[in-house]
């Protein structure tokens, strides 16, 4: 690993950067540095072409107008879609989740066509989901529950060509008792935090996919204080 360099694309942080999700790129870069591996983080801003040559792409959260602007930009500059087609890792959070799906409707009732990298359709719910979330993930994603903070109106239905990350133990998530979506190496969630700071095992899973390794081959000692604090907080918020 020490001789490799990973290319990480931070996609439209000037548009999809409301909830500090850009911190996910810093988490990935630092966890690689701790292992003696370098990573280059490329900020891909509105107006920039999206390169298809990177190893891992990150999309964050944003409001309705920003989300619509982002999906239009990414359809015009389809480097992300080309990269995903050849097996690059793509990780989306909140608005990024909806952009990666097949269709989303903003709060003004206007439907938008997503990138179609996930089989997921999102429409506005009746009440905003705000608070701590805990998700019990499927085996492929590890054994530890995911923890994060949600702040979204969307309710997402995951279709047959994708699958949810797991059932919600606390919080709202997709709105049907599940959270997030996964197809191949495209993974998305509603969790902020930044979510990769709060869930280092998930960060290492994305890195392992990008490096062609297994998570167990990327050992690091962990300090679980933040995770345990957030898990305790989430116990006070049952699933609704």
MDAnalysis code that builds the backbone (N, CA, C; Angstrom):
import MDAnalysis as mda
import numpy as np

u = mda.Universe.empty(720, n_residues=240, atom_resindex=np.repeat(np.arange(240), 3), trajectory=True)
u.add_TopologyAttr("name", ["N", "CA", "C"] * 240)
u.add_TopologyAttr("resid", np.arange(1, 241))
u.add_TopologyAttr("resname", ["UNK", "UNK", "UNK", "UNK", "UNK", "UNK", "UNK", "UNK", "UNK", "UNK", "UNK", "UNK", "UNK", "UNK", "UNK", "UNK", "UNK", "UNK", "UNK", "UNK", "UNK", "UNK", "UNK", "UNK", "UNK", "UNK", "UNK", "UNK", "UNK", "UNK", "UNK", "UNK", "UNK", "UNK", "UNK", "UNK", "UNK", "UNK", "UNK", "UNK", "UNK", "UNK", "UNK", "UNK", "UNK", "UNK", "UNK", "UNK", "UNK", "UNK", "UNK", "UNK", "UNK", "UNK", "UNK", "UNK", "UNK", "UNK", "UNK", "UNK", "UNK", "UNK", "UNK", "UNK", "UNK", "UNK", "UNK", "UNK", "UNK", "UNK", "UNK", "UNK", "UNK", "UNK", "UNK", "UNK", "UNK", "UNK", "UNK", "UNK", "UNK", "UNK", "UNK", "UNK", "UNK", "UNK", "UNK", "UNK", "UNK", "UNK", "UNK", "UNK", "UNK", "UNK", "UNK", "UNK", "UNK", "UNK", "UNK", "UNK", "UNK", "UNK", "UNK", "UNK", "UNK", "UNK", "UNK", "UNK", "UNK", "UNK", "UNK", "UNK", "UNK", "UNK", "UNK", "UNK", "UNK", "UNK", "UNK", "UNK", "UNK", "UNK", "UNK", "UNK", "UNK", "UNK", "UNK", "UNK", "UNK", "UNK", "UNK", "UNK", "UNK", "UNK", "UNK", "UNK", "UNK", "UNK", "UNK", "UNK", "UNK", "UNK", "UNK", "UNK", "UNK", "UNK", "UNK", "UNK", "UNK", "UNK", "UNK", "UNK", "UNK", "UNK", "UNK", "UNK", "UNK", "UNK", "UNK", "UNK", "UNK", "UNK", "UNK", "UNK", "UNK", "UNK", "UNK", "UNK", "UNK", "UNK", "UNK", "UNK", "UNK", "UNK", "UNK", "UNK", "UNK", "UNK", "UNK", "UNK", "UNK", "UNK", "UNK", "UNK", "UNK", "UNK", "UNK", "UNK", "UNK", "UNK", "UNK", "UNK", "UNK", "UNK", "UNK", "UNK", "UNK", "UNK", "UNK", "UNK", "UNK", "UNK", "UNK", "UNK", "UNK", "UNK", "UNK", "UNK", "UNK", "UNK", "UNK", "UNK", "UNK", "UNK", "UNK", "UNK", "UNK", "UNK", "UNK", "UNK", "UNK", "UNK", "UNK", "UNK", "UNK", "UNK", "UNK", "UNK", "UNK", "UNK", "UNK", "UNK", "UNK", "UNK", "UNK", "UNK", "UNK", "UNK", "UNK", "UNK"])
u.atoms.positions = np.array([
    [0.802, -1.204, 0.000],
    [0.000, 0.000, 0.000],
    [0.840, 1.262, 0.000],
    [2.027, 1.192, 0.554],
    [2.813, 2.406, 0.750],
    [3.203, 3.078, -0.551],
    [3.257, 2.303, -1.640],
    [3.676, 2.863, -2.914],
    [2.504, 3.378, -3.750],
    [1.293, 3.204, -3.258],
    [0.131, 3.591, -4.054],
    [-0.353, 4.974, -3.659],
    [-1.021, 5.625, -4.589],
    [-1.660, 6.913, -4.329],
    [-3.105, 6.816, -4.762],
    [-3.999, 7.165, -3.880],
    [-5.429, 7.073, -4.170],
    [-5.952, 8.438, -4.579],
    [-6.727, 8.488, -5.651],
    [-7.345, 9.726, -6.109],
    [-8.767, 9.838, -5.598],
    [-9.026, 10.857, -4.793],
    [-10.344, 11.078, -4.198],
    [-10.943, 12.349, -4.774],
    [-12.146, 12.264, -5.292],
    [-12.837, 13.425, -5.833],
    [-13.896, 13.928, -4.877],
    [-13.767, 15.161, -4.423],
    [-14.782, 15.812, -3.603],
    [-15.685, 16.584, -4.566],
    [-16.860, 16.041, -4.816],
    [-17.703, 16.494, -5.922],
    [-18.604, 17.651, -5.481],
    [-18.408, 18.789, -6.105],
    [-19.229, 19.989, -5.921],
    [-19.353, 20.407, -4.456],
    [-18.234, 20.568, -3.746],
    [-18.320, 21.014, -2.348],
    [-18.860, 22.433, -2.212],
    [-18.806, 23.226, -3.277],
    [-19.356, 24.576, -3.252],
    [-20.879, 24.574, -3.353],
    [-21.460, 23.449, -3.751],
    [-22.913, 23.318, -3.871],
    [-23.457, 22.344, -2.832],
    [-22.822, 21.175, -2.747],
    [-23.251, 20.128, -1.822],
    [-22.326, 20.135, -0.607],
    [-22.315, 21.230, 0.118],
    [-21.408, 21.359, 1.250],
    [-22.047, 21.973, 2.480],
    [-23.366, 21.823, 2.610],
    [-24.079, 22.499, 3.691],
    [-23.753, 21.936, 5.071],
    [-23.542, 20.630, 5.176],
    [-23.465, 19.980, 6.480],
    [-22.056, 19.469, 6.809],
    [-21.046, 20.113, 6.272],
    [-19.648, 19.751, 6.552],
    [-19.302, 18.339, 6.100],
    [-20.013, 17.827, 5.103],
    [-19.705, 16.480, 4.611],
    [-18.373, 16.410, 3.892],
    [-17.798, 17.566, 3.560],
    [-16.451, 17.566, 2.977],
    [-15.438, 16.953, 3.936],
    [-15.773, 16.915, 5.226],
    [-14.906, 16.278, 6.191],
    [-14.684, 14.804, 5.917],
    [-15.591, 14.174, 5.168],
    [-15.391, 12.765, 4.816],
    [-14.114, 12.564, 4.006],
    [-13.787, 13.518, 3.140],
    [-12.551, 13.418, 2.361],
    [-11.339, 13.492, 3.271],
    [-11.386, 14.367, 4.270],
    [-10.266, 14.489, 5.203],
    [-10.078, 13.208, 6.010],
    [-11.193, 12.592, 6.392],
    [-11.118, 11.339, 7.142],
    [-10.424, 10.260, 6.309],
    [-10.845, 10.101, 5.069],
    [-10.246, 9.080, 4.206],
    [-8.764, 9.345, 3.977],
    [-8.432, 10.597, 3.699],
    [-7.038, 10.949, 3.450],
    [-6.168, 10.669, 4.681],
    [-6.656, 11.028, 5.863],
    [-5.873, 10.824, 7.076],
    [-5.721, 9.334, 7.407],
    [-6.773, 8.567, 7.211],
    [-6.677, 7.138, 7.520],
    [-5.705, 6.432, 6.582],
    [-5.583, 6.924, 5.379],
    [-4.566, 6.393, 4.479],
    [-3.175, 6.829, 4.923],
    [-3.025, 8.082, 5.319],
    [-1.726, 8.577, 5.776],
    [-1.222, 7.793, 6.978],
    [-2.117, 7.461, 7.895],
    [-1.724, 6.674, 9.064],
    [-1.169, 5.313, 8.665],
    [-1.553, 4.853, 7.480],
    [-1.089, 3.558, 6.990],
    [0.091, 3.696, 6.029],
    [0.594, 4.906, 5.875],
    [1.726, 5.133, 4.993],
    [1.378, 5.231, 3.532],
    [0.128, 5.506, 3.238],
    [-0.343, 5.624, 1.861],
    [-0.810, 7.048, 1.605],
    [-0.468, 7.594, 0.461],
    [-0.866, 8.961, 0.143],
    [-2.194, 8.979, -0.614],
    [-2.881, 10.096, -0.494],
    [-4.126, 10.302, -1.225],
    [-4.170, 11.741, -1.707],
    [-4.620, 11.926, -2.916],
    [-4.817, 13.251, -3.479],
    [-6.306, 13.548, -3.508],
    [-6.707, 14.652, -2.867],
    [-8.107, 15.051, -2.862],
    [-8.291, 16.189, -3.861],
    [-9.141, 15.961, -4.844],
    [-9.416, 16.953, -5.884],
    [-10.786, 17.562, -5.648],
    [-10.837, 18.871, -5.425],
    [-12.109, 19.588, -5.330],
    [-12.648, 19.807, -6.742],
    [-13.821, 19.260, -7.009],
    [-14.465, 19.407, -8.313],
    [-15.636, 20.361, -8.129],
    [-15.471, 21.592, -8.570],
    [-16.463, 22.626, -8.283],
    [-17.386, 22.873, -9.483],
    [-18.451, 23.620, -9.207],
    [-19.416, 23.912, -10.270],
    [-18.712, 24.653, -11.402],
    [-18.896, 24.187, -12.608],
    [-18.208, 24.737, -13.766],
    [-17.022, 23.903, -14.190],
    [-16.536, 23.021, -13.284],
    [-15.405, 22.141, -13.623],
    [-15.913, 20.885, -14.316],
    [-15.123, 20.376, -15.252],
    [-15.383, 19.045, -15.786],
    [-15.114, 18.028, -14.686],
    [-15.820, 16.924, -14.723],
    [-15.651, 15.872, -13.720],
    [-14.759, 14.789, -14.314],
    [-13.558, 14.590, -13.781],
    [-12.681, 13.560, -14.341],
    [-13.217, 12.163, -14.053],
    [-12.967, 11.256, -14.962],
    [-13.420, 9.870, -14.791],
    [-12.306, 8.963, -14.287],
    [-11.147, 9.536, -13.973],
    [-9.953, 8.747, -13.674],
    [-9.704, 8.518, -12.190],
    [-10.536, 9.077, -11.311],
    [-10.288, 8.973, -9.883],
    [-10.756, 7.622, -9.336],
    [-10.326, 7.321, -8.113],
    [-10.645, 6.035, -7.498],
    [-11.892, 6.071, -6.635],
    [-12.187, 7.242, -6.071],
    [-13.278, 7.341, -5.100],
    [-13.875, 8.742, -5.185],
    [-15.205, 8.814, -5.210],
    [-15.914, 10.088, -5.350],
    [-16.854, 10.284, -4.165],
    [-16.907, 11.509, -3.649],
    [-17.728, 11.845, -2.497],
    [-18.692, 12.975, -2.836],
    [-19.957, 12.796, -2.484],
    [-20.969, 13.838, -2.644],
    [-21.603, 14.098, -1.285],
    [-21.861, 15.372, -0.974],
    [-22.427, 15.735, 0.311],
    [-23.855, 16.223, 0.223],
    [-24.283, 16.923, 1.284],
    [-25.653, 17.378, 1.382],
    [-25.839, 18.812, 0.926],
    [-27.089, 19.184, 0.684],
    [-27.411, 20.542, 0.250],
    [-28.912, 20.727, 0.158],
    [-29.339, 21.975, -0.025],
    [-30.762, 22.279, -0.137],
    [-31.277, 21.951, -1.545],
    [-32.587, 22.127, -1.732],
    [-33.229, 21.723, -2.986],
    [-32.604, 22.364, -4.220],
    [-32.427, 23.687, -4.198],
    [-31.900, 24.377, -5.368],
    [-30.488, 23.891, -5.697],
    [-29.680, 23.714, -4.657],
    [-28.318, 23.229, -4.862],
    [-28.323, 21.817, -5.422],
    [-29.238, 21.010, -4.942],
    [-29.342, 19.629, -5.395],
    [-29.713, 19.562, -6.877],
    [-30.679, 20.370, -7.288],
    [-31.075, 20.410, -8.703],
    [-29.932, 20.924, -9.568],
    [-29.214, 21.933, -9.087],
    [-28.064, 22.459, -9.817],
    [-26.983, 21.396, -9.955],
    [-26.772, 20.632, -8.891],
    [-25.733, 19.605, -8.894],
    [-26.046, 18.505, -9.893],
    [-27.268, 18.018, -9.914],
    [-27.579, 16.907, -10.812],
    [-27.504, 17.358, -12.275],
    [-27.889, 18.601, -12.552],
    [-27.767, 19.111, -13.920],
    [-26.304, 19.197, -14.341],
    [-25.453, 19.658, -13.426],
    [-24.024, 19.746, -13.728],
    [-23.434, 18.367, -13.995],
    [-23.806, 17.383, -13.177],
    [-23.227, 16.050, -13.311],
    [-23.747, 15.324, -14.539],
    [-24.938, 15.639, -14.985],
    [-25.411, 15.066, -16.251],
    [-24.675, 15.697, -17.425],
    [-24.360, 16.989, -17.308],
    [-23.619, 17.673, -18.375],
    [-22.172, 17.223, -18.429],
    [-21.601, 16.916, -17.276],
    [-20.200, 16.462, -17.162],
    [-20.198, 15.065, -16.554],
    [-20.386, 14.008, -17.371],
    [-20.678, 12.668, -16.837],
    [-19.461, 11.843, -16.427],
    [-18.390, 12.489, -16.022],
    [-17.208, 11.736, -15.617],
    [-17.465, 10.813, -14.446],
    [-18.307, 11.237, -13.507],
    [-18.633, 10.403, -12.358],
    [-19.321, 9.114, -12.795],
    [-20.270, 9.235, -13.705],
    [-20.979, 8.055, -14.185],
    [-20.031, 7.111, -14.924],
    [-19.111, 7.662, -15.719],
    [-18.148, 6.823, -16.435],
    [-17.236, 6.099, -15.447],
    [-16.829, 6.800, -14.393],
    [-15.967, 6.187, -13.381],
    [-16.696, 5.059, -12.664],
    [-17.956, 5.288, -12.298],
    [-18.731, 4.251, -11.622],
    [-18.897, 3.027, -12.508],
    [-19.047, 3.248, -13.813],
    [-19.221, 2.131, -14.735],
    [-17.991, 1.230, -14.798],
    [-16.814, 1.789, -14.553],
    [-15.594, 0.967, -14.565],
    [-15.229, 0.457, -13.173],
    [-16.060, 0.756, -12.158],
    [-15.853, 0.182, -10.839],
    [-15.326, 1.112, -9.776],
    [-15.245, 2.421, -10.042],
    [-14.808, 3.362, -9.010],
    [-15.835, 3.400, -7.876],
    [-15.378, 3.750, -6.690],
    [-16.247, 3.834, -5.516],
    [-16.922, 5.204, -5.494],
    [-18.222, 5.220, -5.238],
    [-18.984, 6.467, -5.146],
    [-19.753, 6.454, -3.826],
    [-19.627, 7.542, -3.069],
    [-20.271, 7.643, -1.761],
    [-21.045, 8.952, -1.684],
    [-22.351, 8.858, -1.443],
    [-23.197, 10.035, -1.384],
    [-23.886, 10.167, -0.044],
    [-24.072, 11.408, 0.407],
    [-24.730, 11.702, 1.678],
    [-25.895, 12.655, 1.437],
    [-27.075, 12.294, 1.920],
    [-28.259, 13.153, 1.937],
    [-28.640, 13.602, 0.525],
    [-28.443, 14.870, 0.179],
    [-28.736, 15.303, -1.190],
    [-27.930, 14.490, -2.195],
    [-26.685, 14.163, -1.842],
    [-25.868, 13.316, -2.709],
    [-26.498, 11.958, -2.928],
    [-27.133, 11.410, -1.909],
    [-27.877, 10.155, -1.999],
    [-28.968, 10.289, -3.047],
    [-29.770, 11.341, -2.944],
    [-30.889, 11.511, -3.862],
    [-30.420, 11.760, -5.295],
    [-29.339, 12.499, -5.448],
    [-28.776, 12.753, -6.783],
    [-28.330, 11.458, -7.446],
    [-27.799, 10.533, -6.672],
    [-27.331, 9.254, -7.225],
    [-28.477, 8.329, -7.600],
    [-29.670, 8.609, -7.103],
    [-30.826, 7.770, -7.393],
    [-31.407, 8.010, -8.773],
    [-32.518, 7.347, -9.042],
    [-33.132, 7.446, -10.362],
    [-34.002, 8.693, -10.509],
    [-34.615, 9.115, -9.393],
    [-35.517, 10.271, -9.460],
    [-35.678, 10.850, -8.066],
    [-35.760, 12.180, -7.976],
    [-36.099, 12.831, -6.715],
    [-37.007, 14.023, -7.003],
    [-37.897, 14.281, -6.070],
    [-38.816, 15.412, -6.176],
    [-38.496, 16.382, -5.055],
    [-38.254, 17.621, -5.412],
    [-37.926, 18.630, -4.406],
    [-39.200, 19.106, -3.707],
    [-39.037, 19.894, -2.638],
    [-40.168, 20.285, -1.808],
    [-41.174, 21.163, -2.530],
    [-40.777, 21.735, -3.680],
    [-41.714, 22.530, -4.473],
    [-42.544, 21.671, -5.420],
    [-42.383, 20.355, -5.336],
    [-43.152, 19.438, -6.166],
    [-42.582, 19.168, -7.540],
    [-41.388, 19.693, -7.825],
    [-40.772, 19.518, -9.144],
    [-39.955, 18.231, -9.165],
    [-40.236, 17.315, -10.111],
    [-39.446, 16.084, -10.206],
    [-38.148, 16.334, -10.975],
    [-37.106, 15.617, -10.598],
    [-35.808, 15.717, -11.254],
    [-35.287, 14.305, -11.523],
    [-34.672, 14.136, -12.677],
    [-34.054, 12.854, -13.011],
    [-32.682, 12.776, -12.381],
    [-32.428, 11.723, -11.615],
    [-31.133, 11.531, -10.986],
    [-30.141, 10.869, -11.927],
    [-28.999, 10.505, -11.385],
    [-27.941, 9.896, -12.208],
    [-28.174, 8.422, -12.462],
    [-29.058, 7.794, -11.698],
    [-29.395, 6.396, -11.933],
    [-28.335, 5.403, -11.499],
    [-27.416, 5.810, -10.629],
    [-26.415, 4.872, -10.126],
    [-26.966, 4.034, -8.987],
    [-28.070, 4.462, -8.397],
    [-28.801, 3.696, -7.402],
    [-30.260, 3.595, -7.833],
    [-30.886, 2.470, -7.548],
    [-32.303, 2.296, -7.827],
    [-33.072, 2.842, -6.628],
    [-33.282, 4.149, -6.629],
    [-33.892, 4.813, -5.479],
    [-34.679, 6.025, -5.943],
    [-35.899, 6.145, -5.464],
    [-36.795, 7.253, -5.809],
    [-37.159, 7.988, -4.526],
    [-37.030, 9.314, -4.540],
    [-37.260, 10.116, -3.339],
    [-38.345, 11.157, -3.581],
    [-39.244, 11.280, -2.617],
    [-40.290, 12.307, -2.632],
    [-40.330, 12.966, -1.261],
    [-40.853, 14.195, -1.173],
    [-40.925, 14.863, 0.132],
    [-41.851, 14.125, 1.094],
    [-41.461, 14.072, 2.358],
    [-42.323, 13.525, 3.390],
    [-43.196, 14.605, 3.998],
    [-44.005, 14.214, 4.948],
    [-44.909, 15.168, 5.595],
    [-44.231, 15.936, 6.718],
    [-43.115, 15.415, 7.213],
    [-42.424, 16.044, 8.336],
    [-40.935, 15.833, 8.185],
    [-40.157, 16.840, 8.515],
    [-38.710, 16.759, 8.390],
    [-38.139, 15.772, 9.413],
    [-37.205, 14.949, 8.983],
    [-36.522, 14.012, 9.863],
    [-35.256, 14.673, 10.398],
    [-35.189, 14.873, 11.702],
    [-34.053, 15.542, 12.323],
    [-33.678, 14.793, 13.596],
    [-32.415, 14.415, 13.722],
    [-31.964, 13.790, 14.957],
    [-30.980, 12.667, 14.721],
    [-30.633, 11.988, 15.798],
    [-29.670, 10.897, 15.754],
    [-30.284, 9.641, 15.131],
    [-29.442, 8.877, 14.444],
    [-29.873, 7.661, 13.769],
    [-28.895, 6.534, 14.101],
    [-29.427, 5.323, 14.266],
    [-28.607, 4.122, 14.371],
    [-29.143, 3.102, 13.371],
    [-28.234, 2.506, 12.594],
    [-28.606, 1.550, 11.555],
    [-27.848, 0.246, 11.786],
    [-28.564, -0.862, 11.825],
    [-27.934, -2.180, 11.903],
    [-27.660, -2.653, 10.483],
    [-26.391, -2.678, 10.096],
    [-26.035, -2.900, 8.700],
    [-25.997, -4.383, 8.348],
    [-26.100, -4.645, 7.058],
    [-26.003, -6.007, 6.539],
    [-24.564, -6.503, 6.628],
    [-24.390, -7.834, 6.521],
    [-23.086, -8.468, 6.744],
    [-21.981, -7.896, 5.867],
    [-22.282, -7.615, 4.618],
    [-21.245, -7.153, 3.699],
    [-20.627, -5.834, 4.159],
    [-21.377, -5.073, 4.942],
    [-20.925, -3.752, 5.377],
    [-20.276, -3.784, 6.755],
    [-20.095, -4.948, 7.318],
    [-19.461, -5.054, 8.623],
    [-20.446, -5.511, 9.678],
    [-20.027, -5.454, 10.924],
    [-20.855, -5.928, 12.035],
    [-21.291, -4.811, 12.979],
    [-20.629, -3.655, 12.926],
    [-20.962, -2.566, 13.834],
    [-22.088, -1.710, 13.260],
    [-23.010, -1.245, 14.095],
    [-24.064, -0.355, 13.597],
    [-23.491, 0.978, 13.155],
    [-24.171, 1.608, 12.204],
    [-23.811, 2.954, 11.773],
    [-24.525, 3.966, 12.653],
    [-23.842, 5.063, 12.929],
    [-24.438, 6.144, 13.689],
    [-24.221, 7.454, 12.943],
    [-25.203, 8.337, 13.002],
    [-25.087, 9.617, 12.323],
    [-26.235, 10.534, 12.690],
    [-26.243, 11.700, 12.075],
    [-27.277, 12.708, 12.324],
    [-27.995, 12.975, 11.011],
    [-29.320, 12.922, 11.035],
    [-30.100, 13.176, 9.824],
    [-30.827, 14.506, 9.911],
    [-31.001, 15.147, 8.749],
    [-31.751, 16.398, 8.644],
    [-32.244, 16.489, 7.206],
    [-33.406, 15.894, 6.949],
    [-33.909, 15.831, 5.571],
    [-35.423, 15.668, 5.580],
    [-36.043, 16.095, 4.494],
    [-37.482, 15.939, 4.310],
    [-37.796, 14.719, 3.449],
    [-36.837, 14.272, 2.659],
    [-37.075, 13.215, 1.688],
    [-37.416, 11.871, 2.308],
    [-38.237, 11.122, 1.598],
    [-38.523, 9.732, 1.920],
    [-38.171, 8.913, 0.678],
    [-37.319, 7.938, 0.856],
    [-36.712, 7.243, -0.276],
    [-37.152, 5.792, -0.338],
    [-37.583, 5.381, -1.515],
    [-37.937, 3.984, -1.767],
    [-36.819, 3.338, -2.583],
    [-36.232, 2.296, -2.044],
    [-35.140, 1.591, -2.712],
    [-35.715, 0.455, -3.550],
    [-35.375, 0.433, -4.844],
    [-35.903, -0.576, -5.756],
    [-35.117, -1.868, -5.742],
    [-35.502, -2.771, -6.623],
    [-34.940, -4.119, -6.642],
    [-33.479, -4.161, -7.074],
    [-33.016, -3.152, -7.814],
    [-31.636, -3.163, -8.307],
    [-30.647, -2.597, -7.297],
    [-31.134, -2.133, -6.170],
    [-30.289, -1.704, -5.055],
    [-30.813, -2.373, -3.797],
    [-30.077, -2.207, -2.710],
    [-30.595, -2.682, -1.430],
    [-30.245, -1.675, -0.349],
    [-31.063, -1.635, 0.677],
    [-30.820, -0.725, 1.793],
    [-29.600, -1.192, 2.580],
    [-28.982, -0.246, 3.293],
    [-27.824, -0.599, 4.112],
    [-28.220, -1.466, 5.293],
    [-29.444, -1.299, 5.780],
    [-29.906, -2.098, 6.897],
    [-31.113, -1.467, 7.562],
    [-31.681, -2.146, 8.556],
    [-32.841, -1.610, 9.271],
    [-32.452, -0.519, 10.254],
    [-33.361, 0.435, 10.436],
    [-33.154, 1.540, 11.356],
    [-33.532, 1.105, 12.769],
    [-32.605, 1.261, 13.692],
    [-32.876, 0.980, 15.093],
    [-33.442, 2.217, 15.785],
    [-32.961, 3.388, 15.387],
    [-33.445, 4.653, 15.923],
    [-33.376, 5.690, 14.820],
    [-34.392, 6.560, 14.740],
    [-34.412, 7.580, 13.707],
    [-35.373, 7.244, 12.580],
    [-35.257, 7.970, 11.464],
    [-36.179, 7.835, 10.335],
    [-35.522, 7.154, 9.136],
    [-34.340, 7.630, 8.726],
    [-33.671, 7.050, 7.557],
    [-34.481, 7.242, 6.298],
    [-34.658, 6.162, 5.535],
    [-35.397, 6.254, 4.269],
    [-36.880, 6.523, 4.482],
    [-37.379, 6.246, 5.685],
    [-38.791, 6.467, 5.985],
    [-39.630, 5.215, 5.986],
    [-39.012, 4.063, 5.656],
    [-39.755, 2.797, 5.627],
    [-39.156, 1.762, 6.579],
    [-38.348, 2.246, 7.529],
    [-37.701, 1.332, 8.457],
    [-36.308, 0.913, 8.039],
    [-35.839, 1.410, 6.898],
    [-34.490, 1.114, 6.424],
    [-33.720, 2.420, 6.234],
    [-32.420, 2.285, 5.920],
    [-31.589, 3.474, 5.718],
    [-30.616, 3.231, 4.583],
    [-30.463, 4.273, 3.737],
    [-29.437, 4.266, 2.708],
    [-29.706, 3.290, 1.573],
    [-28.714, 3.183, 0.684],
    [-28.833, 2.284, -0.459],
    [-27.449, 1.900, -0.961],
    [-27.385, 0.747, -1.609],
    [-26.126, 0.210, -2.110],
    [-26.362, -0.546, -3.399],
    [-25.539, -0.252, -4.398],
    [-25.461, -1.046, -5.620],
    [-23.995, -1.169, -5.979],
    [-23.443, -2.374, -5.944],
    [-22.028, -2.554, -6.255],
    [-21.151, -1.750, -5.318],
    [-20.384, -0.812, -5.887],
    [-19.519, 0.052, -5.093],
    [-20.056, 1.471, -4.988],
    [-21.337, 1.629, -5.241],
    [-22.017, 2.916, -5.051],
    [-22.844, 2.803, -3.777],
    [-22.521, 3.621, -2.794],
    [-23.158, 3.534, -1.476],
    [-23.600, 4.931, -1.052],
    [-24.788, 5.022, -0.485],
    [-25.301, 6.334, -0.071],
    [-26.097, 6.213, 1.217],
    [-26.200, 7.319, 1.923],
    [-26.833, 7.352, 3.233],
    [-27.361, 8.750, 3.509],
    [-28.273, 8.863, 4.474],
    [-28.722, 10.167, 4.942],
    [-27.893, 10.682, 6.113],
    [-26.889, 9.941, 6.547],
    [-26.191, 10.253, 7.791],
    [-25.099, 11.293, 7.605],
    [-25.170, 12.327, 8.446],
    [-24.119, 13.336, 8.544],
    [-23.281, 13.053, 9.778],
    [-22.257, 13.874, 9.995],
    [-21.500, 13.695, 11.221],
    [-20.143, 14.408, 11.322],
    [-19.244, 14.446, 10.317],
    [-19.343, 13.667, 9.088],
    [-19.423, 12.162, 9.381],
    [-20.169, 11.460, 8.566],
    [-20.478, 10.069, 8.850],
    [-19.232, 9.182, 8.900],
    [-18.209, 9.485, 8.102],
    [-17.015, 8.636, 8.108],
    [-16.142, 8.888, 9.326],
    [-16.275, 10.063, 9.944],
    [-15.583, 10.297, 11.212],
    [-16.247, 9.516, 12.329],
    [-17.552, 9.385, 12.256],
    [-18.302, 8.684, 13.293],
    [-18.307, 7.178, 13.080],
    [-17.977, 6.735, 11.883],
    [-18.022, 5.312, 11.549],
    [-16.753, 4.904, 10.805],
    [-15.626, 4.778, 11.506],
    [-14.360, 4.479, 10.836],
    [-14.366, 3.162, 10.082],
    [-15.161, 2.205, 10.526],
    [-15.225, 0.932, 9.799],
    [-15.821, 1.128, 8.408],
    [-16.789, 2.032, 8.281],
    [-17.356, 2.336, 6.965],
    [-16.325, 3.039, 6.101],
    [-15.555, 3.969, 6.685],
    [-14.487, 4.634, 5.937],
    [-13.499, 3.607, 5.402],
    [-13.131, 2.637, 6.236],
    [-12.163, 1.628, 5.810],
    [-12.749, 0.689, 4.764],
    [-14.049, 0.457, 4.811],
    [-14.680, -0.358, 3.780],
    [-14.575, 0.326, 2.419],
    [-14.860, 1.633, 2.371],
    [-14.742, 2.374, 1.108],
    [-13.297, 2.353, 0.608],
    [-12.349, 2.536, 1.510],
    [-10.939, 2.501, 1.125],
    [-10.546, 1.124, 0.611],
    [-11.027, 0.083, 1.273],
    [-10.708, -1.271, 0.835],
    [-11.249, -1.537, -0.564],
    [-12.478, -1.090, -0.830],
    [-13.030, -1.243, -2.179],
    [-12.157, -0.516, -3.199],
    [-11.759, 0.695, -2.874],
    [-10.970, 1.491, -3.821],
    [-9.582, 0.909, -4.040],
    [-9.021, 0.273, -3.022],
    [-7.662, -0.275, -3.106],
    [-7.636, -1.723, -3.557],
    [-8.816, -2.336, -3.691],
    [-8.854, -3.748, -4.042],
    [-8.362, -4.642, -2.921],
    [-8.599, -4.217, -1.669],
    [-8.173, -4.969, -0.496],
    [-9.400, -5.396, 0.288],
    [-9.181, -5.972, 1.453],
    [-10.264, -6.287, 2.371],
    [-10.135, -5.385, 3.593],
    [-11.242, -5.043, 4.242],
    [-11.141, -4.178, 5.419],
    [-10.208, -4.726, 6.493],
    [-10.160, -6.031, 6.635],
    [-9.290, -6.625, 7.652],
    [-7.817, -6.410, 7.345],
    [-7.502, -6.084, 6.088],
    [-6.109, -5.813, 5.713],
    [-5.709, -4.368, 6.012],
    [-6.633, -3.574, 6.562],
    [-6.377, -2.172, 6.859],
    [-6.523, -1.916, 8.358],
    [-5.784, -2.641, 9.211],
    [-6.008, -2.496, 10.650],
    [-5.467, -1.177, 11.190],
    [-6.232, -0.590, 12.089],
    [-5.808, 0.589, 12.848],
    [-6.428, 0.498, 14.235],
    [-5.726, 0.922, 15.273],
    [-6.373, 0.992, 16.579],
    [-7.441, 2.081, 16.582],
    [-8.547, 1.803, 17.236],
    [-9.652, 2.754, 17.256],
    [-9.907, 3.277, 18.669],
    [-10.294, 4.539, 18.755],
    [-10.781, 5.124, 19.999],
    [-12.276, 5.326, 19.827],
    [-13.065, 4.571, 20.580],
    [-14.495, 4.512, 20.323],
    [-15.335, 5.506, 21.082],
    [-14.738, 6.539, 21.674],
    [-15.492, 7.456, 22.529],
    [-16.627, 8.137, 21.775],
    [-16.336, 8.691, 20.578],
    [-17.354, 9.406, 19.816],
    [-18.497, 8.473, 19.445],
    [-18.176, 7.275, 18.962],
    [-19.221, 6.324, 18.587],
    [-20.112, 5.996, 19.773],
    [-19.515, 5.726, 20.915],
    [-20.303, 5.339, 22.076],
    [-21.182, 6.489, 22.561],
    [-20.661, 7.711, 22.512],
    [-21.473, 8.870, 22.901],
    [-22.687, 9.015, 21.992],
    [-22.465, 8.866, 20.697],
    [-23.556, 9.035, 19.741],
    [-24.558, 7.882, 19.828],
    [-24.091, 6.681, 20.070],
    [-25.005, 5.558, 20.226],
    [-25.891, 5.745, 21.460],
    [-25.305, 6.261, 22.538],
    [-26.103, 6.525, 23.738],
    [-27.153, 7.606, 23.464],
    [-26.758, 8.642, 22.702],
    [-27.709, 9.708, 22.378],
    [-28.865, 9.181, 21.546],
    [-28.566, 8.278, 20.634],
    [-29.597, 7.758, 19.736],
    [-30.598, 6.874, 20.458],
    [-30.206, 6.277, 21.570],
    [-31.149, 5.442, 22.318],
    [-32.337, 6.233, 22.822],
    [-32.163, 7.547, 22.912],
    [-33.258, 8.399, 23.380],
    [-34.203, 8.788, 22.253],
    [-33.918, 8.302, 21.031],
    [-34.760, 8.645, 19.876],
    [-35.212, 7.360, 19.195],
    [-36.349, 6.801, 19.553],
    [-36.804, 5.549, 18.947],
    [-37.203, 5.739, 17.502],
    [-37.238, 4.613, 16.768],
    [-37.695, 4.649, 15.373],
    [-39.162, 5.040, 15.316],
    [-39.491, 5.904, 14.305],
    [-40.882, 6.295, 14.094],
    [-41.257, 6.013, 12.650],
])
